[in-house]
C-alpha cells in the first residue's frame, strides 16, 4: 500500500503558475513510475505527466513546454510545476504511483482552477 497526499492546488489567473506536490507514505526510489492525471466532470481521467524510475519523462501534448514533472527521492515527493496556465487546465489533478509490481495507487486529488 502507498498513500499519496497532494497539495498546492488553488485558483490562479490565466498565464500564472502553480506547483503541485505529492507526498508518498513510503520510499519512491524503487517505484516504476509516478505521475499526474487530471479529470473534469463528465470526462475520463487523462495523463498529464509521468516520470519513471530512471528519470525519463512523458507529457501530454497539451502541456509540453508549460509543465514540468520532477521527483525528490529523499523527500518521497513528486512535483508538477505548471506555468502559462490556461482556463482549459482547470481540473482535479490526481497523483498516482505504479509500484515495481505495477500496482497503481491514487491520491485524493487537488482542484486547480484557472480563471480571471
VENWODA-V190382 format. One record per run of one state. SS is the DSSP state (a for helix, b for strand, c for the rest). FROM is the first residue (numbers start at 0). LEN is the number of residues. Records with the same first field share a line. If there is no record, write none. Layout:
# VENWODA-V190382
SS: FROM-LEN + FROM-LEN
This chain:
# VENWODA-V190382
c: 0-3 + 7-2 + 12-5 + 24-8 + 39-6 + 52-4 + 59-1 + 63-3 + 72-4 + 82-4 + 89-1 + 98-5 + 106-3 + 114-2
b: 3-4 + 9-3 + 17-7 + 32-7 + 45-7 + 56-3 + 66-6 + 76-6 + 90-8 + 103-3 + 109-5
a: 60-3 + 86-3
